[in-house]
Amino acid sequence: MKLKEKIGEAFRLYFILVTLITILLLILGMLLDGDRTFSYEAFLSPLIYAAIGVIPVFFFNGDKEVTMKGLVVQRLIQLIMVEAAMLGIAFWGKNIDTYRSEVVIGIAVGVAIIFVLSLVVEYLFELSISQKLNEDLQRFQREED
């Protein structure tokens, strides 16, 4: 995969992740820390988390097609990398109550859900593109006959 394609995929994934992370932070915040008030700096965290979540795109997408088993292994490694990064940030940061087990579990489960949802959205996006290409190819073939 060319660098231009990787960057395009990273941008698409980034904006999907920003949206899903914002929703996760809203849900976790309301459930686990509803009385806290935030400053405008709170708007920065989804952008940073999404940027970290995009990093595996640049390590795993190569020029070769992978088998389904290889793809599953890649995705699991990506999930582990993202989980480790997000939990590392949570434990390193001062604003997240990591001493409460429900917060750590919420973050871990939330990251996994967002990871799966981002894969589903990415799949649906790719499916719509491939359907459009197939329709265009069929129309082209009919016009040639």
C-alpha positions in Angstrom: 0.0 0.0 0.0 1.4 3.4 -1.0 2.0 6.1 1.6 -0.8 8.2 0.0 -3.3 5.4 0.5 -2.1 4.8 4.1 -2.5 8.5 4.9 -6.0 8.4 3.4 -6.9 5.4 5.4 -5.4 7.0 8.5 -7.5 10.1 8.1 -10.7 8.2 7.6 -10.0 6.0 10.6 -9.0 9.1 12.6 -12.3 10.8 12.1 -14.3 7.6 12.9 -12.3 7.2 16.1 -12.7 10.9 17.2 -16.5 10.5 16.9 -16.6 7.1 18.7 -14.1 8.2 21.4 -16.2 11.3 22.1 -19.3 9.2 22.5 -17.4 6.8 24.8 -16.1 9.7 27.0 -19.6 11.1 27.3 -21.0 7.7 28.4 -18.2 6.9 30.8 -18.1 10.4 32.2 -21.8 10.4 32.8 -21.8 7.0 34.4 -18.6 7.1 36.4 -17.9 10.7 37.1 -21.0 12.7 36.4 -20.4 15.5 38.9 -17.1 16.6 37.4 -16.9 19.7 35.3 -14.4 20.1 32.4 -12.6 22.9 30.8 -12.2 23.3 27.1 -9.1 21.2 27.3 -11.5 18.2 27.5 -12.2 18.6 23.8 -8.5 17.9 23.1 -8.5 14.3 24.5 -10.5 12.6 21.8 -8.2 14.1 19.2 -5.1 12.8 20.9 -6.6 9.4 21.6 -7.7 9.0 18.0 -4.2 10.0 16.8 -2.8 7.2 18.9 -5.4 4.8 17.6 -4.3 5.5 14.0 -0.7 4.7 14.6 -1.1 0.9 13.9 -2.2 1.7 10.3 1.3 2.6 9.4 2.8 -0.6 10.8 0.5 -3.3 9.4 -0.8 -2.4 6.0 1.6 -3.7 3.5 1.6 -4.4 -0.2 0.8 -8.1 0.1 -2.7 -9.5 0.5 -3.0 -11.3 3.8 -5.1 -14.4 4.6 -8.2 -14.2 6.8 -6.1 -15.7 9.7 -3.4 -13.2 9.1 -5.9 -10.3 9.1 -7.4 -11.5 12.4 -3.9 -11.7 13.9 -3.1 -8.2 12.7 -6.3 -6.8 14.1 -5.7 -8.5 17.5 -2.2 -7.1 17.6 -3.5 -3.7 16.7 -6.1 -3.9 19.5 -3.5 -4.9 22.0 -1.3 -2.0 21.0 -4.2 0.5 21.2 -5.4 -0.9 24.5 -1.9 -0.7 26.0 -1.5 2.9 24.8 -4.9 4.0 26.1 -4.5 2.3 29.5 -0.9 3.7 29.7 -2.3 7.2 29.2 -5.0 6.6 31.7 -2.6 5.4 34.4 0.0 8.1 33.5 -2.5 11.0 33.5 -3.6 12.7 36.6 -7.2 13.4 35.7 -8.4 9.8 35.3 -9.3 7.9 38.5 -7.5 4.7 37.7 -7.6 3.6 41.3 -11.3 2.7 40.7 -11.5 -0.6 39.0 -14.7 0.2 37.2 -13.0 3.1 35.5 -10.1 0.9 34.2 -12.6 -1.8 33.1 -14.8 0.9 31.4 -11.8 2.2 29.5 -10.6 -1.2 28.4 -14.1 -2.4 27.3 -14.8 1.0 25.7 -11.6 0.9 23.7 -12.4 -2.7 22.5 -15.9 -1.6 21.5 -14.7 1.4 19.6 -12.0 -0.7 17.9 -14.7 -3.2 16.7 -17.1 -0.4 15.7 -14.4 1.3 13.7 -13.7 -1.9 11.9 -17.4 -2.3 11.1 -17.6 1.3 9.8 -14.5 0.8 7.8 -15.9 -2.4 6.3 -19.2 -0.8 5.4 -17.3 2.1 3.7 -15.2 -0.3 1.7 -18.2 -2.4 0.8 -20.0 0.7 -0.6 -17.0 1.6 -2.7 -16.7 -1.9 -4.0 -20.4 -2.1 -4.9 -20.1 1.2 -6.7 -17.0 0.0 -8.6 -18.8 -3.3 -9.6 -21.9 -1.4 -10.8 -19.7 0.9 -12.9 -17.8 -2.0 -14.3 -21.0 -3.8 -15.2 -22.4 -0.7 -16.9 -19.2 -0.3 -18.8 -19.3 -3.9 -19.9 -22.9 -3.6 -21.1 -22.0 -0.4 -23.1 -19.2 -2.3 -24.7 -21.5 -5.1 -25.9 
